[in-house]
Amino acid sequence: MLKTITPWLALRHEFWAQLNQEEHKEDIHHILNKKISRSAFLLLKDNNVIGFAEVALRSYSNGCFFQPVPFLEGFYIKPNEQGKKYGKFFINQVEQELIQLGYKELCSSTDWENTISQAVHTALNFTEVDRIVLYHKRLMPV
């Protein structure tokens, strides 16, 4: 059992550096207190957190046939532990947990220019289903 959120918080900040520590703490608090529909999985090696995966339930995801669908919102392994097959093992464990809960698919996404993440998804047997360009238009001043 994790006695402190500090290791998870540090990995989240490495992965999502655009968020500040308080935003990460708030997200973790919401996950732990079930205030959002997201689950966290932590990968331990010698009792140290070396990775995390966060999965949310989405009502829809491109290319998926079943709803709701588990969506891999974030997946990260410490850089010094990457390339050692921990990621494949870890995602397999996450998949097995989702299968036990009755889910038939796992979806994910990455930015179109993030070729490293695309290669990781391919290595984990994800299939690319779509490429899109998203737009935004502000309707009122903030």
Kinemage of the C-alpha trace (Angstrom):
@kinemage 1
@onewidth
@group {chain A} dominant
@subgroup {mainchain}
@vectorlist {calphas} color= white
{ca met a 1} P 0.000 0.000 0.000
{ca leu a 2} L 1.206 3.477 -0.868
{ca lys a 3} L 1.833 5.457 2.338
{ca thr a 4} L 2.358 8.795 0.616
{ca ile a 5} L 1.343 10.322 -2.697
{ca thr a 6} L 4.796 11.891 -3.163
{ca pro a 7} L 6.220 9.302 -5.633
{ca trp a 8} L 3.038 9.311 -7.738
{ca leu a 9} L 2.935 13.103 -7.588
{ca ala a 10} L 6.551 13.317 -8.803
{ca leu a 11} L 5.913 10.959 -11.744
{ca arg a 12} L 2.741 12.809 -12.712
{ca his a 13} L 4.697 16.054 -12.720
{ca glu a 14} L 7.394 14.514 -14.953
{ca phe a 15} L 4.736 13.299 -17.377
{ca trp a 16} L 2.377 16.295 -17.269
{ca ala a 17} L 4.877 19.083 -16.602
{ca gln a 18} L 2.399 21.748 -17.739
{ca leu a 19} L 0.422 21.212 -14.516
{ca asn a 20} L 1.679 22.607 -11.217
{ca gln a 21} L 2.051 20.599 -7.997
{ca glu a 22} L -1.263 21.849 -6.597
{ca glu a 23} L -3.150 20.746 -9.717
{ca his a 24} L -1.559 17.293 -9.460
{ca lys a 25} L -2.422 17.057 -5.759
{ca glu a 26} L -6.010 18.040 -6.507
{ca asp a 27} L -6.267 15.415 -9.282
{ca ile a 28} L -4.818 12.721 -7.010
{ca his a 29} L -7.217 13.717 -4.230
{ca his a 30} L -10.161 13.445 -6.639
{ca ile a 31} L -8.993 10.032 -7.874
{ca leu a 32} L -8.455 8.654 -4.358
{ca asn a 33} L -11.798 9.989 -3.147
{ca lys a 34} L -13.659 8.777 -6.250
{ca lys a 35} L -14.753 12.304 -7.173
{ca ile a 36} L -13.887 11.612 -10.804
{ca ser a 37} L -14.286 8.467 -12.864
{ca arg a 38} L -10.596 7.654 -13.039
{ca ser a 39} L -8.485 4.849 -11.609
{ca ala a 40} L -4.782 4.896 -10.966
{ca phe a 41} L -2.405 1.967 -11.190
{ca leu a 42} L 1.088 2.231 -9.736
{ca leu a 43} L 4.024 0.074 -10.801
{ca leu a 44} L 6.337 -0.876 -7.953
{ca lys a 45} L 9.883 -2.225 -8.127
{ca asp a 46} L 11.638 -3.022 -4.853
{ca asn a 47} L 8.864 -1.107 -3.057
{ca asn a 48} L 9.514 2.042 -5.104
{ca val a 49} L 7.011 3.572 -7.514
{ca ile a 50} L 8.563 3.472 -10.990
{ca gly a 51} L 5.479 4.057 -13.101
{ca phe a 52} L 1.829 4.893 -13.218
{ca ala a 53} L -1.165 4.470 -15.475
{ca glu a 54} L -4.397 6.389 -15.133
{ca val a 55} L -7.550 5.097 -16.766
{ca ala a 56} L -10.811 7.018 -17.055
{ca leu a 57} L -14.181 5.795 -18.230
{ca arg a 58} L -15.331 7.763 -21.247
{ca ser a 59} L -18.757 7.639 -22.803
{ca tyr a 60} L -17.161 7.456 -26.265
{ca ser a 61} L -13.801 7.207 -27.987
{ca asn a 62} L -13.025 7.191 -31.719
{ca gly a 63} L -12.644 3.688 -33.083
{ca cys a 64} L -14.303 1.959 -30.127
{ca phe a 65} L -17.365 -0.198 -30.376
{ca phe a 66} L -18.412 -0.520 -26.735
{ca gln a 67} L -19.477 2.174 -24.292
{ca pro a 68} L -18.435 3.240 -21.781
{ca val a 69} L -14.833 2.668 -22.733
{ca pro a 70} L -11.750 2.681 -20.507
{ca phe a 71} L -9.344 5.327 -21.786
{ca leu a 72} L -5.660 5.362 -20.926
{ca glu a 73} L -5.318 9.010 -19.929
{ca gly a 74} L -1.694 8.737 -18.907
{ca phe a 75} L 1.009 6.098 -18.785
{ca tyr a 76} L 4.565 6.738 -17.635
{ca ile a 77} L 7.607 4.745 -16.578
{ca lys a 78} L 10.644 6.448 -15.028
{ca pro a 79} L 13.248 7.082 -17.760
{ca asn a 80} L 15.897 4.882 -16.092
{ca glu a 81} L 13.388 1.987 -16.068
{ca gln a 82} L 12.205 2.365 -19.661
{ca gly a 83} L 13.210 -0.221 -22.254
{ca lys a 84} L 13.180 -3.053 -19.714
{ca lys a 85} L 9.748 -4.477 -20.643
{ca tyr a 86} L 8.136 -3.078 -17.465
{ca gly a 87} L 5.701 -1.041 -19.550
{ca lys a 88} L 4.438 -4.054 -21.479
{ca phe a 89} L 4.070 -6.064 -18.266
{ca phe a 90} L 2.352 -3.139 -16.520
{ca ile a 91} L -0.167 -2.405 -19.273
{ca asn a 92} L -0.925 -6.126 -19.487
{ca gln a 93} L -1.802 -6.070 -15.783
{ca val a 94} L -4.033 -3.029 -16.289
{ca glu a 95} L -5.724 -4.795 -19.224
{ca gln a 96} L -6.338 -7.923 -17.147
{ca glu a 97} L -7.967 -5.825 -14.423
{ca leu a 98} L -10.216 -4.158 -17.017
{ca ile a 99} L -11.138 -7.534 -18.546
{ca gln a 100} L -12.106 -8.800 -15.073
{ca leu a 101} L -14.405 -5.787 -14.785
{ca gly a 102} L -16.084 -6.754 -18.078
{ca tyr a 103} L -14.520 -4.254 -20.478
{ca lys a 104} L -13.682 -5.332 -24.017
{ca glu a 105} L -11.517 -2.427 -25.228
{ca leu a 106} L -8.908 0.013 -24.018
{ca cys a 107} L -8.397 3.261 -25.888
{ca ser a 108} L -5.697 5.872 -25.740
{ca ser a 109} L -4.356 8.858 -27.609
{ca thr a 110} L -1.222 10.858 -28.165
{ca asp a 111} L -0.253 14.002 -29.990
{ca trp a 112} L 0.344 13.481 -33.694
{ca glu a 113} L 3.944 14.717 -33.433
{ca asn a 114} L 4.806 12.463 -30.465
{ca thr a 115} L 6.395 9.641 -32.433
{ca ile a 116} L 7.922 8.058 -29.319
{ca ser a 117} L 4.499 7.644 -27.748
{ca gln a 118} L 3.136 6.326 -31.042
{ca ala a 119} L 5.890 3.699 -31.127
{ca val a 120} L 5.123 2.726 -27.516
{ca his a 121} L 1.413 2.362 -28.333
{ca thr a 122} L 2.271 0.168 -31.329
{ca ala a 123} L 4.610 -1.960 -29.196
{ca leu a 124} L 1.751 -2.392 -26.715
{ca asn a 125} L -0.504 -3.672 -29.540
{ca phe a 126} L -2.727 -0.606 -29.803
{ca thr a 127} L -4.071 0.029 -33.304
{ca glu a 128} L -4.194 3.538 -34.711
{ca val a 129} L -7.789 4.377 -35.588
{ca asp a 130} L -7.844 8.056 -36.452
{ca arg a 131} L -5.872 11.296 -36.879
{ca ile a 132} L -7.691 14.520 -36.225
{ca val a 133} L -7.074 18.227 -35.930
{ca leu a 134} L -8.982 19.843 -33.070
{ca tyr a 135} L -10.210 23.427 -33.170
{ca his a 136} L -11.324 25.861 -30.513
{ca lys a 137} L -13.220 29.130 -30.717
{ca arg a 138} L -13.868 31.333 -27.698
{ca leu a 139} L -17.446 32.595 -27.668
{ca met a 140} L -17.102 35.021 -24.790
{ca pro a 141} L -14.140 36.807 -23.227
{ca val a 142} L -12.795 35.183 -20.094
